[in-house]
């Protein structure tokens, strides 16, 4: 069945397409007789307007909604600060939506755009929060949107991140160069694409070094300090414990160091610890944490600038844009111990 459009409705109602648009966007400007006639045909034809497109054409709210799984996460906080500064400079306000990782909350905050309360979306998770028809091009179904830090697996979406595969590989390459052969990985949840990408980098480094991929050395955490403690406890129970532990975020690395020190291990003399993110506290823990530095401010600035370009009506090439990472080598890593 052919898709019904505004022109079809206008022809059947014997009015102009502009009148149909007014019925949909500003019904108070249309006479009651014409309003009822057009609405009757809309209902009979089962026409459903593109409310996202209509909202963006007819009005601007001056708001941008940021859909965030965990507003307390220090990585997200670093990006949000830069986003806020960029938005305010352009005359926009940021509406923060803390979803707690729940699909229904993601859709609730996405509805702020479809209802006209926000003009664009900054997305910090990998799920699409809008209901879309997979048989149609994505561009006509979503508002201006930029994804920060997660791979959505769709090249039609503008995305900004570091290259997690290359960054993780560089971290493990360094540990290998320090003589470590039993390098554990404490990952994030397996439904988070960035964690899976970091795992790919971990595997690639071990394979390139000719080291055995021991499944006992890979354990899933939840990106919290407590999970770092719990995962380290399990790793230290292994008959052949690791000499280095690569954590897929800094919070888990801090938990690992807490457990190691509690059990009397020296860092890095007995076990080296590497993190990922370079959050504010990484250089202030004892010993200072070696980690992969993500340029959080630059990520936030790039995200808001790309979204503002879309909001101005300018074309922004879709796909992933990688910003540079850096290894911050501090006191928590060193040469492998000799048993």
C-alpha positions as CSV (number, residue, x, y, z in Angstrom):
1,X,0.0,0.0,0.0
2,X,1.4,3.4,-1.0
3,X,2.3,5.8,1.7
4,X,-0.3,8.6,2.2
5,X,1.1,12.1,2.3
6,X,0.0,15.7,3.0
7,X,-0.6,16.3,-0.7
8,X,-3.0,13.3,-0.9
9,X,-4.9,14.6,2.1
10,X,-5.1,18.0,0.5
11,X,-6.4,16.7,-2.8
12,X,-9.2,14.7,-1.1
13,X,-10.2,17.6,1.1
14,X,-10.0,20.0,-1.8
15,X,-7.7,22.4,0.2
16,X,-4.0,23.3,-0.1
17,X,-1.2,21.3,1.4
18,X,-0.4,24.4,3.5
19,X,-3.9,24.1,5.0
20,X,-3.3,20.5,5.9
21,X,0.0,21.4,7.6
22,X,-1.8,24.1,9.6
23,X,-4.4,21.5,10.7
24,X,-1.6,19.3,12.0
25,X,0.6,22.1,13.5
26,X,-1.6,25.1,14.3
27,X,-5.3,24.0,14.3
28,X,-6.3,27.2,16.0
29,X,-5.6,29.0,12.7
30,X,-8.1,26.9,10.7
31,X,-11.8,27.4,10.6
32,X,-13.9,24.8,12.4
33,X,-15.5,23.5,9.2
34,X,-12.2,23.0,7.4
35,X,-10.6,21.5,10.5
36,X,-13.3,18.9,10.8
37,X,-13.2,18.1,7.1
38,X,-9.5,17.6,7.0
39,X,-9.4,15.6,10.3
40,X,-12.1,13.3,9.0
41,X,-10.0,12.5,5.9
42,X,-6.9,12.1,7.9
43,X,-8.6,9.5,10.1
44,X,-10.2,7.7,7.1
45,X,-6.8,7.4,5.3
46,X,-4.9,6.4,8.5
47,X,-2.4,9.1,7.9
48,X,0.3,9.5,10.6
49,X,2.4,12.6,10.4
50,X,6.1,12.7,11.0
51,X,5.8,14.6,14.3
52,X,9.6,14.9,14.7
53,X,9.9,16.6,11.3
54,X,6.8,18.7,11.9
55,X,8.1,19.9,15.3
56,X,11.5,20.9,13.9
57,X,9.9,22.8,11.0
58,X,7.4,24.8,13.0
59,X,9.1,25.7,16.3
60,X,12.2,25.6,18.3
61,X,12.3,24.9,22.0
62,X,15.8,26.1,22.8
63,X,16.4,22.9,24.6
64,X,18.7,19.9,23.9
65,X,18.1,16.6,25.8
66,X,21.0,14.5,26.9
67,X,20.0,10.9,27.4
68,X,22.5,9.4,29.9
69,X,22.5,5.9,31.5
70,X,24.2,7.1,34.7
71,X,24.6,10.8,35.5
72,X,26.9,10.0,38.4
73,X,29.5,8.3,36.2
74,X,32.6,10.5,36.2
75,X,33.2,9.9,32.5
76,X,29.8,11.2,31.6
77,X,30.2,14.1,34.0
78,X,33.3,15.2,32.2
79,X,31.6,15.2,28.8
80,X,28.5,16.9,30.1
81,X,30.4,19.9,31.4
82,X,31.8,20.6,28.0
83,X,28.4,20.1,26.4
84,X,26.8,22.5,28.8
85,X,29.3,25.2,28.0
86,X,28.9,24.8,24.3
87,X,25.1,24.7,24.4
88,X,24.9,27.9,26.6
89,X,27.2,29.8,24.3
90,X,24.8,29.0,21.4
91,X,21.7,29.9,23.4
92,X,20.5,26.4,24.3
93,X,19.8,24.7,27.6
94,X,20.6,21.1,28.4
95,X,17.9,18.8,29.8
96,X,19.6,15.9,31.6
97,X,17.8,12.6,31.4
98,X,19.3,10.0,33.8
99,X,17.9,6.8,32.5
100,X,19.6,4.3,34.9
101,X,20.0,2.1,31.9
102,X,16.2,1.5,31.5
103,X,14.7,1.4,28.0
104,X,11.4,3.0,29.1
105,X,13.3,6.0,30.5
106,X,15.3,6.4,27.3
107,X,12.1,6.6,25.3
108,X,10.5,8.9,27.9
109,X,13.4,11.4,27.4
110,X,13.4,10.9,23.6
111,X,9.7,11.9,23.6
112,X,10.7,15.4,24.8
113,X,11.8,15.9,21.2
114,X,8.8,14.4,19.5
115,X,6.6,16.5,21.7
116,X,8.5,19.7,20.9
117,X,10.1,20.2,24.3
118,X,13.6,19.7,22.9
119,X,15.1,20.2,19.5
120,X,17.9,17.6,19.4
121,X,19.4,14.7,21.3
122,X,22.8,13.9,22.7
123,X,22.8,10.1,23.3
124,X,25.2,8.4,25.8
125,X,23.9,4.8,25.2
126,X,23.9,2.4,22.3
127,X,20.2,1.8,22.0
128,X,18.0,3.8,19.6
129,X,15.5,5.6,21.8
130,X,13.1,6.4,18.9
131,X,10.7,3.9,17.4
132,X,11.8,3.6,13.8
133,X,10.7,1.6,10.7
134,X,13.8,-0.5,9.8
135,X,12.6,-0.7,6.1
136,X,12.9,3.1,5.7
137,X,16.0,5.4,5.7
138,X,16.9,6.5,9.2
139,X,17.5,10.1,8.4
140,X,13.8,11.0,8.0
141,X,12.8,9.3,11.2
142,X,15.1,10.8,13.8
143,X,15.8,14.4,14.9
144,X,19.2,16.0,15.0
145,X,21.2,13.6,17.2
146,X,24.8,12.8,18.1
147,X,26.0,9.7,20.0
148,X,28.8,10.1,22.6
149,X,31.2,7.2,23.4
150,X,29.1,4.2,22.3
151,X,29.0,2.4,19.0
152,X,25.4,2.1,17.8
153,X,26.3,-0.1,14.9
154,X,24.7,2.3,12.4
155,X,26.7,4.4,10.0
156,X,23.8,6.8,9.5
157,X,24.3,8.2,13.0
158,X,26.9,10.8,14.0
159,X,29.0,9.3,16.7
160,X,32.1,10.7,18.6
161,X,34.4,8.5,20.7
162,X,38.0,7.2,21.0
163,X,39.0,4.1,19.1
164,X,38.4,1.6,22.0
165,X,40.0,-1.3,20.1
166,X,43.2,0.6,19.5
167,X,43.3,2.1,22.9
168,X,42.9,-1.2,24.8
169,X,45.5,-2.8,22.5
170,X,48.0,0.0,23.3
171,X,47.4,-0.5,27.1
172,X,48.0,-4.3,26.8
173,X,50.9,-3.8,24.5
174,X,52.6,-1.7,27.2
175,X,52.0,-4.4,29.8
176,X,53.4,-7.0,27.4
177,X,56.5,-4.8,26.9
178,X,57.0,-4.8,30.6
179,X,57.4,-8.6,30.5
180,X,53.8,-9.5,31.7
181,X,52.6,-12.8,30.4
182,X,49.5,-13.4,32.6
183,X,47.4,-10.3,32.0
184,X,43.9,-10.4,33.3
185,X,41.0,-8.3,31.9
186,X,38.1,-7.0,34.0
187,X,35.6,-6.0,31.4
188,X,32.3,-4.2,31.5
189,X,28.9,-5.7,30.9
190,X,28.7,-7.6,27.6
191,X,25.8,-5.5,26.4
192,X,27.9,-2.4,26.3
193,X,29.6,-2.0,22.8
194,X,32.6,0.0,24.1
195,X,33.4,-2.8,26.6
196,X,33.3,-5.4,23.8
197,X,35.6,-3.2,21.6
198,X,38.1,-3.0,24.5
199,X,38.0,-6.7,24.8
200,X,38.8,-7.0,21.1
201,X,41.9,-4.8,21.7
202,X,42.9,-7.0,24.6
203,X,42.6,-10.1,22.5
204,X,44.5,-8.6,19.6
205,X,47.4,-7.5,21.8
206,X,47.7,-11.0,23.4
207,X,47.5,-12.7,20.1
208,X,50.1,-10.5,18.5
209,X,52.4,-11.2,21.5
210,X,51.9,-14.9,21.1
211,X,50.3,-15.2,24.6
212,X,47.7,-17.8,25.5
213,X,44.1,-16.5,25.7
214,X,43.2,-17.9,29.1
215,X,39.5,-17.6,29.7
216,X,40.1,-17.7,33.5
217,X,41.8,-14.3,33.1
218,X,38.7,-12.6,31.7
219,X,36.0,-11.6,34.1
220,X,33.0,-9.3,33.7
221,X,32.6,-6.4,36.0
222,X,29.9,-3.7,36.2
223,X,32.0,-0.6,36.0
224,X,31.8,0.1,39.8
225,X,34.5,0.2,42.5
226,X,32.8,-2.7,44.3
227,X,32.9,-4.9,41.2
228,X,36.6,-4.2,40.9
229,X,37.0,-5.5,44.4
230,X,34.9,-8.6,43.7
231,X,36.6,-9.4,40.4
232,X,40.1,-9.0,41.8
233,X,39.2,-11.3,44.7
234,X,38.3,-14.0,42.1
235,X,41.4,-13.5,40.1
236,X,43.7,-13.8,43.1
237,X,42.1,-17.2,43.9
238,X,43.5,-18.6,40.7
239,X,46.2,-21.2,41.0
240,X,48.3,-19.1,38.6
241,X,47.4,-15.5,39.4
242,X,47.9,-12.7,37.0
243,X,50.9,-10.4,37.2
244,X,48.9,-7.5,35.6
245,X,45.2,-6.6,35.6
246,X,43.7,-4.4,32.9
247,X,40.5,-2.9,34.0
248,X,38.1,-1.5,31.4
249,X,37.4,1.6,33.5
250,X,39.2,3.5,36.3
251,X,36.6,2.9,39.0
252,X,37.1,-0.9,38.8
253,X,40.8,-0.4,38.8
254,X,40.6,1.6,42.0
255,X,38.6,-1.3,43.5
256,X,41.2,-3.7,42.4
257,X,44.0,-1.7,44.1
258,X,42.0,-1.5,47.2
259,X,41.7,-5.3,47.4
260,X,45.3,-5.9,46.5
261,X,46.5,-3.6,49.3
262,X,44.1,-5.2,51.7
263,X,45.5,-8.6,51.0
264,X,49.1,-7.4,51.3
265,X,50.1,-7.3,47.6
266,X,52.5,-4.6,46.5
267,X,51.5,-2.5,43.4
268,X,53.2,-2.7,41.0
269,X,55.9,-5.0,42.4
270,X,53.6,-8.0,42.8
271,X,50.7,-6.9,40.5
272,X,50.4,-4.1,38.0
273,X,47.1,-2.4,37.5
274,X,46.0,-0.5,34.4
275,X,42.7,1.4,34.0
276,X,40.8,3.2,31.3
277,X,39.3,6.7,31.1
278,X,41.7,8.8,33.2
279,X,39.0,10.2,35.5
280,X,39.9,13.1,37.8
281,X,40.9,10.8,40.8
282,X,43.1,8.5,38.8
283,X,46.3,10.4,39.5
284,X,45.5,11.0,43.1
285,X,45.0,7.4,44.3
286,X,48.0,5.6,45.8
287,X,49.8,4.5,43.8
288,X,48.8,6.9,41.0
289,X,46.9,4.9,38.4
290,X,48.2,4.1,34.9
291,X,45.3,4.4,32.5
292,X,44.1,5.2,29.0
293,X,43.3,8.9,28.8
294,X,40.0,9.8,27.1
295,X,39.8,13.5,26.1
296,X,36.4,14.0,27.8
297,X,36.3,17.8,27.3
298,X,37.1,17.4,23.6
299,X,34.5,14.7,23.2
300,X,31.8,16.9,24.7
301,X,32.8,19.9,22.6
302,X,32.8,17.8,19.4
303,X,29.4,16.4,20.3
304,X,27.7,19.7,21.0
305,X,29.3,21.4,17.9
306,X,28.1,18.6,15.6
307,X,24.6,18.7,17.0
308,X,24.5,22.5,16.7
309,X,25.5,22.3,13.1
310,X,22.5,19.9,12.5
311,X,20.2,22.3,14.4
312,X,21.3,25.1,12.1
313,X,20.2,23.0,9.1
314,X,23.7,22.2,8.0
315,X,24.7,18.7,6.8
316,X,26.9,16.7,9.1
317,X,28.5,13.6,7.6
318,X,27.3,10.5,9.6
319,X,29.5,7.8,10.9
320,X,32.1,7.5,13.7
321,X,34.6,10.2,14.5
322,X,37.6,9.1,16.6
323,X,39.4,11.5,18.9
324,X,42.9,10.7,20.0
325,X,43.6,8.7,23.2
326,X,46.8,8.7,25.3
327,X,48.5,6.3,27.7
328,X,49.0,7.9,31.1
329,X,51.8,5.8,32.6
330,X,52.0,6.3,36.4
331,X,53.1,4.3,39.4
332,X,50.5,1.5,39.3
333,X,52.3,-0.4,36.5
334,X,55.9,-1.7,36.2
335,X,58.0,-4.7,35.2
336,X,56.6,-8.2,35.7
337,X,57.8,-9.9,38.9
338,X,60.1,-12.8,38.8
339,X,58.8,-15.8,40.7
